[in-house]
């Protein structure tokens, strides 16, 4: 069966109670009617009386659940509870709703197109369990649905609601004492809700941005945090007074770990081609407490870890940037930027941490007609220029020798 035929079967299956299928890799699947009226968890409830089908229930798929390499479609009007780890998918299209269960879940897909709702947690009740999305697309030249490749794309009518518990509290602070090179303990200005195993980033104190350091927490005792490896550089940690004025040059410390993670796969590093999240006109995204890792696509315009793209340019759709936000997230080891608000107004970008990203971090405007966007209390460090020959918009080098190779540390 051709790809077009399989897709047609997938869409047809969504209109009937069940649909059989071969379940072979590369096949298409669509969720049918709910097999039972299973209530949605309170942290991911789309409506007061909605019933869902469980991903783990074979009846959801007409007896043939998706296998590795499948193209999966959740049709409009259907709600599926993601209660198990699916096999790696070629693509996932959400025209209805996909709600994430309150248990550890890992989802891997070449791309995810959101025309309905993708939700984990709410602002009032953030998602507490680990939820990891790995994007695996490889085609740099693709432009699927206008989103390129290796994406979470929020299209017209789509809504992305991701709210992780690790972004609800403070995300960064400062040192309260000097930290010498070789030290393995930091004294923070205030106790932070951090844990052993968390990754943190420590800002530089000199003139070299490369003196920023990524560390792993090994123990927490109030404001004292033990870390590994030992510091490679000294970091300033005291307030100073000059002519009766206080000058605060204490090094900042930010939390990188979140329990919801969106990441590019391991192959992203070889060619600086990570995943990206893009919100188109008519789409909405409210994202908090999410870790963006190995995201962004070096040298490709519009392919950033989190990107509102021309959302206000089509007012007929009735959706603008007002009420949309990125709060308490982290962006690290990104191949191109962190947060970009383009052709969109009234978006809130607050309390985010960016570490080791290329070609800017927090971009409030691209064309100059953006208004009312709020960028507040964000922390950025080790923001590096893109390699020559890898700018966005595309840059033409003078010669082949002008192109540098980018590698993440």
C-alpha positions as YAML, in Angstrom:
chain: A
units: angstrom
residues:
- id: 1
  name: UNK
  ca: [0.00, 0.00, 0.00]
- id: 2
  name: UNK
  ca: [1.35, 3.44, -0.91]
- id: 3
  name: UNK
  ca: [2.01, 6.14, 1.68]
- id: 4
  name: UNK
  ca: [-0.96, 8.14, 0.43]
- id: 5
  name: UNK
  ca: [-3.22, 5.10, 0.68]
- id: 6
  name: UNK
  ca: [-2.06, 4.31, 4.20]
- id: 7
  name: UNK
  ca: [-2.75, 7.90, 5.25]
- id: 8
  name: UNK
  ca: [-6.23, 7.73, 3.74]
- id: 9
  name: UNK
  ca: [-6.92, 4.52, 5.67]
- id: 10
  name: UNK
  ca: [-5.68, 6.18, 8.86]
- id: 11
  name: UNK
  ca: [-8.02, 9.11, 8.44]
- id: 12
  name: UNK
  ca: [-10.94, 6.84, 7.60]
- id: 13
  name: UNK
  ca: [-10.32, 4.73, 10.68]
- id: 14
  name: UNK
  ca: [-10.88, 7.78, 12.86]
- id: 15
  name: UNK
  ca: [-14.49, 8.00, 11.67]
- id: 16
  name: UNK
  ca: [-15.55, 4.49, 12.72]
- id: 17
  name: UNK
  ca: [-15.55, 2.56, 15.98]
- id: 18
  name: UNK
  ca: [-12.58, 0.39, 15.07]
- id: 19
  name: UNK
  ca: [-10.31, -0.39, 12.17]
- id: 20
  name: UNK
  ca: [-8.01, -3.34, 11.70]
- id: 21
  name: UNK
  ca: [-4.46, -2.99, 10.43]
- id: 22
  name: UNK
  ca: [-1.37, -4.97, 9.81]
- id: 23
  name: UNK
  ca: [0.60, -3.22, 12.57]
- id: 24
  name: UNK
  ca: [3.72, -3.43, 10.44]
- id: 25
  name: UNK
  ca: [6.46, -0.80, 10.65]
- id: 26
  name: UNK
  ca: [5.68, 2.23, 8.55]
- id: 27
  name: UNK
  ca: [1.93, 1.66, 8.73]
- id: 28
  name: UNK
  ca: [-0.64, 4.34, 9.59]
- id: 29
  name: UNK
  ca: [-2.83, 4.25, 12.65]
- id: 30
  name: UNK
  ca: [-5.73, 6.34, 13.86]
- id: 31
  name: UNK
  ca: [-7.50, 6.20, 17.18]
- id: 32
  name: UNK
  ca: [-11.14, 5.11, 17.08]
- id: 33
  name: UNK
  ca: [-13.94, 5.66, 19.57]
- id: 34
  name: UNK
  ca: [-13.16, 5.26, 23.29]
- id: 35
  name: UNK
  ca: [-13.48, 1.65, 24.38]
- id: 36
  name: UNK
  ca: [-14.58, 2.74, 27.85]
- id: 37
  name: UNK
  ca: [-15.46, 5.97, 29.62]
- id: 38
  name: UNK
  ca: [-12.15, 6.42, 31.40]
- id: 39
  name: UNK
  ca: [-11.87, 9.76, 33.25]
- id: 40
  name: UNK
  ca: [-8.93, 11.96, 32.34]
- id: 41
  name: UNK
  ca: [-6.48, 12.71, 35.20]
- id: 42
  name: UNK
  ca: [-7.27, 16.09, 36.81]
- id: 43
  name: UNK
  ca: [-3.93, 17.54, 35.68]
- id: 44
  name: UNK
  ca: [-4.77, 16.92, 32.02]
- id: 45
  name: UNK
  ca: [-8.52, 17.29, 31.76]
- id: 46
  name: UNK
  ca: [-9.79, 18.84, 28.50]
- id: 47
  name: UNK
  ca: [-13.43, 19.10, 29.60]
- id: 48
  name: UNK
  ca: [-15.71, 18.22, 32.50]
- id: 49
  name: UNK
  ca: [-17.24, 15.13, 30.88]
- id: 50
  name: UNK
  ca: [-14.63, 14.01, 28.39]
- id: 51
  name: UNK
  ca: [-13.89, 10.31, 28.05]
- id: 52
  name: UNK
  ca: [-10.63, 9.00, 26.66]
- id: 53
  name: UNK
  ca: [-9.13, 5.98, 25.00]
- id: 54
  name: UNK
  ca: [-5.89, 4.71, 26.47]
- id: 55
  name: UNK
  ca: [-2.90, 4.40, 24.17]
- id: 56
  name: UNK
  ca: [-2.11, 1.04, 25.79]
- id: 57
  name: UNK
  ca: [-5.56, -0.37, 24.93]
- id: 58
  name: UNK
  ca: [-5.42, -2.32, 21.67]
- id: 59
  name: UNK
  ca: [-9.08, -1.46, 21.12]
- id: 60
  name: UNK
  ca: [-8.03, 2.16, 20.71]
- id: 61
  name: UNK
  ca: [-6.27, 1.11, 17.51]
- id: 62
  name: UNK
  ca: [-8.80, -1.40, 16.24]
- id: 63
  name: UNK
  ca: [-6.74, -4.29, 17.58]
- id: 64
  name: UNK
  ca: [-3.49, -3.29, 15.88]
- id: 65
  name: UNK
  ca: [-1.51, -0.79, 17.98]
- id: 66
  name: UNK
  ca: [1.17, 1.35, 16.33]
- id: 67
  name: UNK
  ca: [4.55, -0.28, 15.82]
- id: 68
  name: UNK
  ca: [7.98, 1.22, 15.26]
- id: 69
  name: UNK
  ca: [8.07, 3.56, 12.27]
- id: 70
  name: UNK
  ca: [4.30, 4.08, 12.17]
- id: 71
  name: UNK
  ca: [2.53, 7.25, 11.11]
- id: 72
  name: UNK
  ca: [-0.07, 7.92, 13.80]
- id: 73
  name: UNK
  ca: [-3.12, 10.20, 13.53]
- id: 74
  name: UNK
  ca: [-5.42, 11.09, 16.43]
- id: 75
  name: UNK
  ca: [-8.55, 12.30, 14.60]
- id: 76
  name: UNK
  ca: [-10.56, 15.38, 15.55]
- id: 77
  name: UNK
  ca: [-13.07, 14.68, 18.31]
- id: 78
  name: UNK
  ca: [-10.97, 11.86, 19.81]
- id: 79
  name: UNK
  ca: [-9.02, 12.05, 23.08]
- id: 80
  name: UNK
  ca: [-6.21, 9.60, 23.80]
- id: 81
  name: UNK
  ca: [-4.45, 9.21, 27.14]
- id: 82
  name: UNK
  ca: [-0.74, 8.54, 26.66]
- id: 83
  name: UNK
  ca: [-0.27, 5.97, 29.42]
- id: 84
  name: UNK
  ca: [2.66, 3.97, 28.03]
- id: 85
  name: UNK
  ca: [5.84, 4.49, 26.01]
- id: 86
  name: UNK
  ca: [4.96, 4.14, 22.33]
- id: 87
  name: UNK
  ca: [7.50, 2.64, 19.93]
- id: 88
  name: UNK
  ca: [9.54, 5.20, 17.97]
- id: 89
  name: UNK
  ca: [7.16, 6.79, 15.47]
- id: 90
  name: UNK
  ca: [7.78, 8.26, 12.03]
- id: 91
  name: UNK
  ca: [5.31, 11.03, 12.78]
- id: 92
  name: UNK
  ca: [2.42, 11.91, 15.07]
- id: 93
  name: UNK
  ca: [-0.48, 14.12, 14.05]
- id: 94
  name: UNK
  ca: [-2.85, 15.32, 16.77]
- id: 95
  name: UNK
  ca: [-6.14, 16.59, 15.36]
- id: 96
  name: UNK
  ca: [-8.01, 15.62, 18.52]
- id: 97
  name: UNK
  ca: [-6.32, 15.57, 21.94]
- id: 98
  name: UNK
  ca: [-3.37, 13.71, 23.41]
- id: 99
  name: UNK
  ca: [-3.20, 13.91, 27.21]
- id: 100
  name: UNK
  ca: [-0.15, 12.70, 29.14]
- id: 101
  name: UNK
  ca: [-0.77, 10.32, 32.04]
- id: 102
  name: UNK
  ca: [0.67, 11.02, 35.49]
- id: 103
  name: UNK
  ca: [3.42, 8.41, 35.17]
- id: 104
  name: UNK
  ca: [6.90, 8.43, 33.56]
- id: 105
  name: UNK
  ca: [6.42, 8.55, 29.78]
- id: 106
  name: UNK
  ca: [8.87, 8.71, 26.85]
- id: 107
  name: UNK
  ca: [7.65, 9.65, 23.37]
- id: 108
  name: UNK
  ca: [9.89, 9.50, 20.28]
- id: 109
  name: UNK
  ca: [8.80, 10.76, 16.87]
- id: 110
  name: UNK
  ca: [10.26, 12.24, 13.71]
- id: 111
  name: UNK
  ca: [7.78, 15.09, 14.02]
- id: 112
  name: UNK
  ca: [4.64, 16.04, 15.97]
- id: 113
  name: UNK
  ca: [1.95, 18.14, 14.31]
- id: 114
  name: UNK
  ca: [-0.55, 19.66, 16.75]
- id: 115
  name: UNK
  ca: [-3.85, 20.72, 15.22]
- id: 116
  name: UNK
  ca: [-5.80, 19.86, 18.35]
- id: 117
  name: UNK
  ca: [-4.35, 19.64, 21.87]
- id: 118
  name: UNK
  ca: [-1.14, 18.21, 23.33]
- id: 119
  name: UNK
  ca: [-1.21, 18.58, 27.10]
- id: 120
  name: UNK
  ca: [0.79, 17.57, 30.16]
- id: 121
  name: UNK
  ca: [-0.32, 19.27, 33.38]
- id: 122
  name: UNK
  ca: [-1.91, 22.67, 33.88]
- id: 123
  name: UNK
  ca: [-0.75, 25.96, 35.35]
- id: 124
  name: UNK
  ca: [-2.62, 25.18, 38.56]
- id: 125
  name: UNK
  ca: [-1.54, 21.52, 38.73]
- id: 126
  name: UNK
  ca: [1.82, 21.06, 36.97]
- id: 127
  name: UNK
  ca: [2.83, 17.65, 35.66]
- id: 128
  name: UNK
  ca: [5.09, 15.97, 38.24]
- id: 129
  name: UNK
  ca: [6.28, 12.78, 36.51]
- id: 130
  name: UNK
  ca: [9.06, 12.63, 33.89]
- id: 131
  name: UNK
  ca: [7.81, 13.19, 30.34]
- id: 132
  name: UNK
  ca: [10.48, 13.09, 27.63]
- id: 133
  name: UNK
  ca: [9.84, 13.91, 23.97]
- id: 134
  name: UNK
  ca: [12.67, 12.98, 21.57]
- id: 135
  name: UNK
  ca: [12.54, 14.38, 18.03]
- id: 136
  name: UNK
  ca: [14.26, 12.24, 15.41]
- id: 137
  name: UNK
  ca: [13.68, 13.76, 11.94]
- id: 138
  name: UNK
  ca: [16.72, 13.86, 9.66]
- id: 139
  name: UNK
  ca: [15.70, 15.64, 6.44]
- id: 140
  name: UNK
  ca: [17.11, 19.17, 6.41]
- id: 141
  name: UNK
  ca: [15.37, 19.93, 3.14]
- id: 142
  name: UNK
  ca: [11.88, 18.88, 4.21]
- id: 143
  name: UNK
  ca: [9.12, 21.41, 4.83]
- id: 144
  name: UNK
  ca: [6.27, 19.32, 6.22]
- id: 145
  name: UNK
  ca: [3.13, 21.42, 6.77]
- id: 146
  name: UNK
  ca: [5.33, 24.52, 6.70]
- id: 147
  name: UNK
  ca: [7.31, 23.46, 9.78]
- id: 148
  name: UNK
  ca: [10.39, 21.93, 8.15]
- id: 149
  name: UNK
  ca: [11.59, 18.73, 9.81]
- id: 150
  name: UNK
  ca: [12.21, 17.39, 13.31]
- id: 151
  name: UNK
  ca: [9.57, 19.56, 14.94]
- id: 152
  name: UNK
  ca: [6.67, 20.04, 17.25]
- id: 153
  name: UNK
  ca: [4.49, 22.25, 15.07]
- id: 154
  name: UNK
  ca: [1.45, 24.04, 16.49]
- id: 155
  name: UNK
  ca: [-0.78, 24.78, 13.52]
- id: 156
  name: UNK
  ca: [-3.99, 26.76, 13.15]
- id: 157
  name: UNK
  ca: [-6.43, 25.55, 15.82]
- id: 158
  name: UNK
  ca: [-3.66, 23.76, 17.72]
- id: 159
  name: UNK
  ca: [-2.80, 24.19, 21.38]
- id: 160
  name: UNK
  ca: [0.36, 23.15, 23.22]
- id: 161
  name: UNK
  ca: [-0.03, 23.01, 27.01]
- id: 162
  name: UNK
  ca: [3.09, 21.73, 28.77]
- id: 163
  name: UNK
  ca: [3.51, 22.56, 32.45]
- id: 164
  name: UNK
  ca: [6.26, 20.82, 34.42]
- id: 165
  name: UNK
  ca: [6.50, 20.94, 38.19]
- id: 166
  name: UNK
  ca: [10.24, 21.74, 38.22]
- id: 167
  name: UNK
  ca: [9.63, 25.17, 36.69]
- id: 168
  name: UNK
  ca: [7.03, 26.32, 39.19]
- id: 169
  name: UNK
  ca: [9.51, 27.69, 41.75]
- id: 170
  name: UNK
  ca: [12.62, 29.87, 41.49]
- id: 171
  name: UNK
  ca: [14.84, 28.90, 38.56]
- id: 172
  name: UNK
  ca: [17.98, 30.92, 39.31]
- id: 173
  name: UNK
  ca: [19.77, 32.80, 42.06]
- id: 174
  name: UNK
  ca: [23.27, 34.12, 42.85]
- id: 175
  name: UNK
  ca: [26.24, 33.02, 44.89]
- id: 176
  name: UNK
  ca: [26.53, 34.28, 48.48]
- id: 177
  name: UNK
  ca: [30.26, 33.56, 48.80]
- id: 178
  name: UNK
  ca: [33.26, 33.34, 46.51]
- id: 179
  name: UNK
  ca: [33.81, 29.97, 44.86]
- id: 180
  name: UNK
  ca: [37.46, 29.23, 44.10]
- id: 181
  name: UNK
  ca: [38.74, 27.10, 41.27]
- id: 182
  name: UNK
  ca: [38.81, 23.51, 42.51]
- id: 183
  name: UNK
  ca: [35.86, 23.99, 44.87]
- id: 184
  name: UNK
  ca: [33.08, 21.40, 45.01]
- id: 185
  name: UNK
  ca: [30.57, 23.39, 47.08]
- id: 186
  name: UNK
  ca: [28.59, 26.53, 46.28]
- id: 187
  name: UNK
  ca: [26.92, 28.80, 48.81]
- id: 188
  name: UNK
  ca: [23.77, 30.29, 47.33]
- id: 189
  name: UNK
  ca: [22.08, 33.55, 48.22]
- id: 190
  name: UNK
  ca: [18.98, 31.57, 49.21]
- id: 191
  name: UNK
  ca: [17.94, 27.93, 49.54]
- id: 192
  name: UNK
  ca: [16.66, 26.58, 46.24]
- id: 193
  name: UNK
  ca: [14.36, 23.61, 45.57]
- id: 194
  name: UNK
  ca: [17.14, 21.71, 43.84]
- id: 195
  name: UNK
  ca: [18.02, 18.04, 44.25]
- id: 196
  name: UNK
  ca: [20.92, 15.65, 43.95]
- id: 197
  name: UNK
  ca: [21.27, 14.71, 40.29]
- id: 198
  name: UNK
  ca: [20.11, 18.09, 38.96]
- id: 199
  name: UNK
  ca: [22.20, 19.94, 36.39]
- id: 200
  name: UNK
  ca: [22.93, 23.60, 37.03]
- id: 201
  name: UNK
  ca: [24.83, 26.32, 35.17]
- id: 202
  name: UNK
  ca: [27.19, 28.78, 36.88]
- id: 203
  name: UNK
  ca: [27.85, 32.11, 35.17]
- id: 204
  name: UNK
  ca: [31.39, 33.43, 34.60]
- id: 205
  name: UNK
  ca: [32.89, 36.21, 36.69]
- id: 206
  name: UNK
  ca: [35.63, 37.43, 34.35]
- id: 207
  name: UNK
  ca: [35.75, 38.61, 30.77]
- id: 208
  name: UNK
  ca: [35.72, 35.17, 29.19]
- id: 209
  name: UNK
  ca: [32.18, 33.80, 28.64]
- id: 210
  name: UNK
  ca: [33.69, 30.33, 28.33]
- id: 211
  name: UNK
  ca: [34.27, 30.39, 32.09]
- id: 212
  name: UNK
  ca: [30.59, 29.51, 32.53]
- id: 213
  name: UNK
  ca: [30.32, 25.97, 33.86]
- id: 214
  name: UNK
  ca: [27.76, 23.17, 33.77]
- id: 215
  name: UNK
  ca: [27.70, 21.21, 37.03]
- id: 216
  name: UNK
  ca: [25.78, 18.35, 38.58]
- id: 217
  name: UNK
  ca: [24.39, 18.61, 42.10]
- id: 218
  name: UNK
  ca: [25.51, 15.84, 44.44]
- id: 219
  name: UNK
  ca: [23.97, 17.06, 47.72]
- id: 220
  name: UNK
  ca: [21.92, 19.96, 49.07]
- id: 221
  name: UNK
  ca: [22.07, 21.38, 52.60]
- id: 222
  name: UNK
  ca: [20.00, 24.55, 52.75]
- id: 223
  name: UNK
  ca: [21.83, 27.20, 50.69]
- id: 224
  name: UNK
  ca: [24.94, 24.99, 50.40]
- id: 225
  name: UNK
  ca: [25.06, 22.87, 47.26]
- id: 226
  name: UNK
  ca: [27.73, 20.26, 46.59]
- id: 227
  name: UNK
  ca: [28.62, 19.80, 42.92]
- id: 228
  name: UNK
  ca: [30.70, 17.77, 40.51]
- id: 229
  name: UNK
  ca: [33.09, 18.17, 38.78]
- id: 230
  name: UNK
  ca: [35.27, 20.57, 40.73]
- id: 231
  name: UNK
  ca: [35.14, 24.15, 39.46]
- id: 232
  name: UNK
  ca: [37.59, 24.98, 36.68]
- id: 233
  name: UNK
  ca: [37.40, 28.72, 37.32]
- id: 234
  name: UNK
  ca: [36.88, 31.14, 40.20]
- id: 235
  name: UNK
  ca: [33.46, 32.79, 40.56]
- id: 236
  name: UNK
  ca: [32.65, 35.98, 42.47]
- id: 237
  name: UNK
  ca: [30.15, 35.74, 45.32]
- id: 238
  name: UNK
  ca: [30.11, 38.94, 47.41]
- id: 239
  name: UNK
  ca: [28.35, 42.29, 47.23]
- id: 240
  name: UNK
  ca: [30.55, 45.39, 46.88]
- id: 241
  name: UNK
  ca: [30.04, 49.01, 47.91]
- id: 242
  name: UNK
  ca: [31.36, 52.04, 46.07]
- id: 243
  name: UNK
  ca: [30.55, 55.59, 47.20]
- id: 244
  name: UNK
  ca: [27.69, 54.29, 49.30]
- id: 245
  name: UNK
  ca: [26.18, 52.28, 46.47]
- id: 246
  name: UNK
  ca: [25.86, 48.51, 46.36]
- id: 247
  name: UNK
  ca: [27.21, 46.79, 43.25]
- id: 248
  name: UNK
  ca: [26.08, 43.21, 42.72]
- id: 249
  name: UNK
  ca: [28.51, 41.25, 40.56]
- id: 250
  name: UNK
  ca: [27.83, 37.90, 42.19]
- id: 251
  name: UNK
  ca: [27.80, 35.01, 39.74]
- id: 252
  name: UNK
  ca: [24.36, 33.76, 38.79]
- id: 253
  name: UNK
  ca: [23.41, 30.09, 39.14]
- id: 254
  name: UNK
  ca: [20.55, 28.57, 37.15]
- id: 255
  name: UNK
  ca: [18.74, 25.25, 37.16]
- id: 256
  name: UNK
  ca: [18.81, 23.33, 33.86]
- id: 257
  name: UNK
  ca: [16.93, 20.18, 34.90]
- id: 258
  name: UNK
  ca: [13.17, 19.90, 34.33]
- id: 259
  name: UNK
  ca: [10.88, 16.88, 34.52]
- id: 260
  name: UNK
  ca: [9.35, 17.61, 31.09]
- id: 261
  name: UNK
  ca: [12.05, 17.45, 28.40]
- id: 262
  name: UNK
  ca: [11.92, 18.19, 24.68]
- id: 263
  name: UNK
  ca: [15.15, 17.15, 23.00]
- id: 264
  name: UNK
  ca: [16.75, 16.33, 19.71]
- id: 265
  name: UNK
  ca: [18.10, 12.81, 19.39]
- id: 266
  name: UNK
  ca: [21.79, 11.99, 19.80]
- id: 267
  name: UNK
  ca: [22.42, 12.37, 16.07]
- id: 268
  name: UNK
  ca: [21.61, 16.08, 16.43]
- id: 269
  name: UNK
  ca: [25.14, 16.84, 17.58]
- id: 270
  name: UNK
  ca: [26.89, 15.55, 14.45]
- id: 271
  name: UNK
  ca: [25.42, 18.21, 12.15]
- id: 272
  name: UNK
  ca: [23.98, 20.79, 14.60]
- id: 273
  name: UNK
  ca: [20.48, 19.75, 13.50]
- id: 274
  name: UNK
  ca: [18.32, 19.57, 16.61]
- id: 275
  name: UNK
  ca: [14.59, 19.67, 17.09]
- id: 276
  name: UNK
  ca: [12.44, 22.78, 17.18]
- id: 277
  name: UNK
  ca: [9.04, 23.96, 18.42]
- id: 278
  name: UNK
  ca: [7.16, 26.40, 16.20]
- id: 279
  name: UNK
  ca: [3.79, 28.09, 16.72]
- id: 280
  name: UNK
  ca: [2.02, 29.27, 13.56]
- id: 281
  name: UNK
  ca: [-0.82, 31.75, 13.11]
- id: 282
  name: UNK
  ca: [-3.96, 30.43, 14.77]
- id: 283
  name: UNK
  ca: [-1.94, 28.28, 17.19]
- id: 284
  name: UNK
  ca: [-1.36, 28.69, 20.92]
- id: 285
  name: UNK
  ca: [1.45, 27.63, 23.25]
- id: 286
  name: UNK
  ca: [1.68, 27.90, 27.01]
- id: 287
  name: UNK
  ca: [4.93, 26.29, 28.10]
- id: 288
  name: UNK
  ca: [6.35, 26.21, 31.62]
- id: 289
  name: UNK
  ca: [8.81, 23.98, 33.42]
- id: 290
  name: UNK
  ca: [10.19, 22.38, 30.23]
- id: 291
  name: UNK
  ca: [13.83, 21.55, 29.46]
- id: 292
  name: UNK
  ca: [14.86, 22.13, 25.83]
- id: 293
  name: UNK
  ca: [18.03, 20.14, 25.04]
- id: 294
  name: UNK
  ca: [19.84, 19.68, 21.71]
- id: 295
  name: UNK
  ca: [17.28, 21.93, 20.03]
- id: 296
  name: UNK
  ca: [17.52, 24.48, 17.21]
- id: 297
  name: UNK
  ca: [18.86, 23.96, 13.70]
- id: 298
  name: UNK
  ca: [22.08, 25.77, 12.89]
- id: 299
  name: UNK
  ca: [21.91, 27.90, 9.76]
- id: 300
  name: UNK
  ca: [18.18, 27.40, 9.09]
- id: 301
  name: UNK
  ca: [16.04, 30.50, 9.53]
- id: 302
  name: UNK
  ca: [12.99, 30.01, 11.72]
- id: 303
  name: UNK
  ca: [14.21, 26.79, 13.35]
- id: 304
  name: UNK
  ca: [14.61, 27.67, 17.02]
- id: 305
  name: UNK
  ca: [13.94, 25.73, 20.25]
- id: 306
  name: UNK
  ca: [10.74, 27.69, 21.01]
- id: 307
  name: UNK
  ca: [9.40, 30.07, 18.38]
- id: 308
  name: UNK
  ca: [6.22, 32.07, 17.93]
- id: 309
  name: UNK
  ca: [6.06, 32.74, 14.17]
- id: 310
  name: UNK
  ca: [3.76, 35.42, 12.74]
- id: 311
  name: UNK
  ca: [0.94, 34.51, 15.12]
- id: 312
  name: UNK
  ca: [-0.51, 38.04, 14.92]
- id: 313
  name: UNK
  ca: [-0.24, 38.39, 11.16]
- id: 314
  name: UNK
  ca: [-3.58, 36.72, 10.41]
- id: 315
  name: UNK
  ca: [-6.14, 38.37, 12.71]
- id: 316
  name: UNK
  ca: [-8.95, 36.58, 10.88]
- id: 317
  name: UNK
  ca: [-7.96, 33.47, 12.83]
- id: 318
  name: UNK
  ca: [-8.89, 35.21, 16.09]
- id: 319
  name: UNK
  ca: [-5.73, 34.10, 17.89]
- id: 320
  name: UNK
  ca: [-2.87, 36.39, 18.92]
- id: 321
  name: UNK
  ca: [0.00, 36.18, 21.34]
- id: 322
  name: UNK
  ca: [-1.93, 37.49, 24.34]
- id: 323
  name: UNK
  ca: [-2.08, 34.86, 27.08]
- id: 324
  name: UNK
  ca: [0.72, 32.75, 25.60]
- id: 325
  name: UNK
  ca: [3.97, 32.31, 27.49]
- id: 326
  name: UNK
  ca: [7.29, 30.61, 28.16]
- id: 327
  name: UNK
  ca: [7.96, 30.55, 31.90]
- id: 328
  name: UNK
  ca: [10.44, 28.73, 34.06]
- id: 329
  name: UNK
  ca: [11.98, 26.72, 31.22]
- id: 330
  name: UNK
  ca: [15.60, 25.88, 30.48]
- id: 331
  name: UNK
  ca: [17.42, 25.89, 27.13]
- id: 332
  name: UNK
  ca: [20.85, 24.35, 26.95]
- id: 333
  name: UNK
  ca: [23.23, 23.00, 24.32]
- id: 334
  name: UNK
  ca: [21.08, 24.62, 21.64]
- id: 335
  name: UNK
  ca: [22.33, 24.95, 18.07]
- id: 336
  name: UNK
  ca: [20.35, 28.13, 17.39]
- id: 337
  name: UNK
  ca: [18.87, 30.52, 19.97]
- id: 338
  name: UNK
  ca: [16.46, 29.80, 22.84]
- id: 339
  name: UNK
  ca: [13.18, 31.75, 22.58]
- id: 340
  name: UNK
  ca: [12.14, 33.80, 19.54]
- id: 341
  name: UNK
  ca: [9.00, 35.94, 19.30]
- id: 342
  name: UNK
  ca: [8.51, 36.95, 15.65]
- id: 343
  name: UNK
  ca: [5.51, 38.78, 14.24]
- id: 344
  name: UNK
  ca: [3.71, 38.14, 17.52]
- id: 345
  name: UNK
  ca: [2.75, 40.50, 20.34]
- id: 346
  name: UNK
  ca: [1.89, 40.25, 24.04]
- id: 347
  name: UNK
  ca: [3.80, 37.02, 24.77]
- id: 348
  name: UNK
  ca: [5.30, 36.60, 28.25]
- id: 349
  name: UNK
  ca: [8.86, 35.18, 28.50]
- id: 350
  name: UNK
  ca: [9.89, 34.96, 32.16]
- id: 351
  name: UNK
  ca: [12.25, 33.13, 34.54]
- id: 352
  name: UNK
  ca: [13.89, 31.08, 31.80]
- id: 353
  name: UNK
  ca: [17.52, 29.92, 31.87]
- id: 354
  name: UNK
  ca: [19.67, 29.61, 28.74]
- id: 355
  name: UNK
  ca: [23.14, 28.05, 28.76]
- id: 356
  name: UNK
  ca: [25.48, 27.36, 25.84]
- id: 357
  name: UNK
  ca: [23.34, 28.43, 22.90]
- id: 358
  name: UNK
  ca: [24.38, 29.80, 19.52]
- id: 359
  name: UNK
  ca: [23.29, 32.94, 17.67]
- id: 360
  name: UNK
  ca: [21.45, 34.88, 20.43]
- id: 361
  name: UNK
  ca: [19.30, 33.57, 23.30]
- id: 362
  name: UNK
  ca: [16.13, 35.59, 23.92]
- id: 363
  name: UNK
  ca: [14.91, 37.39, 20.78]
- id: 364
  name: UNK
  ca: [12.06, 39.81, 21.44]
- id: 365
  name: UNK
  ca: [11.45, 40.87, 17.83]
- id: 366
  name: UNK
  ca: [12.64, 40.24, 14.29]
- id: 367
  name: UNK
  ca: [10.69, 42.68, 12.09]
- id: 368
  name: UNK
  ca: [10.04, 45.47, 14.59]
- id: 369
  name: UNK
  ca: [6.25, 45.40, 14.56]
- id: 370
  name: UNK
  ca: [6.03, 43.24, 17.68]
- id: 371
  name: UNK
  ca: [4.49, 45.04, 20.67]
- id: 372
  name: UNK
  ca: [3.74, 44.30, 24.31]
- id: 373
  name: UNK
  ca: [6.01, 41.28, 24.69]
- id: 374
  name: UNK
  ca: [7.36, 40.95, 28.24]
- id: 375
  name: UNK
  ca: [10.83, 39.53, 28.84]
- id: 376
  name: UNK
  ca: [11.46, 39.43, 32.58]
- id: 377
  name: UNK
  ca: [13.96, 37.74, 34.95]
- id: 378
  name: UNK
  ca: [15.58, 35.54, 32.30]
- id: 379
  name: UNK
  ca: [19.16, 34.32, 32.70]
- id: 380
  name: UNK
  ca: [21.45, 33.74, 29.73]
- id: 381
  name: UNK
  ca: [25.09, 32.67, 29.68]
- id: 382
  name: UNK
  ca: [27.64, 31.27, 27.24]
- id: 383
  name: UNK
  ca: [25.77, 32.62, 24.21]
- id: 384
  name: UNK
  ca: [28.11, 31.99, 21.30]
- id: 385
  name: UNK
  ca: [28.19, 33.37, 17.76]
- id: 386
  name: UNK
  ca: [27.14, 30.97, 15.05]
- id: 387
  name: UNK
  ca: [29.88, 29.61, 12.85]
- id: 388
  name: UNK
  ca: [30.66, 31.59, 9.72]
- id: 389
  name: UNK
  ca: [28.63, 30.01, 7.00]
- id: 390
  name: UNK
  ca: [25.93, 28.94, 9.42]
- id: 391
  name: UNK
  ca: [24.01, 32.12, 10.12]
- id: 392
  name: UNK
  ca: [20.27, 32.51, 9.89]
- id: 393
  name: UNK
  ca: [19.28, 34.06, 7.52]
- id: 394
  name: UNK
  ca: [21.71, 32.04, 5.38]
- id: 395
  name: UNK
  ca: [25.17, 33.54, 5.01]
- id: 396
  name: UNK
  ca: [27.40, 32.90, 2.02]
- id: 397
  name: UNK
  ca: [31.01, 32.37, 3.05]
- id: 398
  name: UNK
  ca: [33.82, 33.80, 0.96]
- id: 399
  name: UNK
  ca: [35.32, 30.35, 0.54]
- id: 400
  name: UNK
  ca: [34.96, 26.81, 1.74]
- id: 401
  name: UNK
  ca: [37.67, 27.52, 4.30]
- id: 402
  name: UNK
  ca: [35.40, 30.17, 5.85]
- id: 403
  name: UNK
  ca: [33.02, 27.54, 7.23]
- id: 404
  name: UNK
  ca: [33.70, 26.41, 10.77]
- id: 405
  name: UNK
  ca: [32.60, 23.22, 12.45]
- id: 406
  name: UNK
  ca: [30.41, 23.58, 15.54]
- id: 407
  name: UNK
  ca: [30.71, 21.09, 18.37]
- id: 408
  name: UNK
  ca: [29.01, 21.27, 21.75]
- id: 409
  name: UNK
  ca: [31.24, 20.82, 24.77]
...
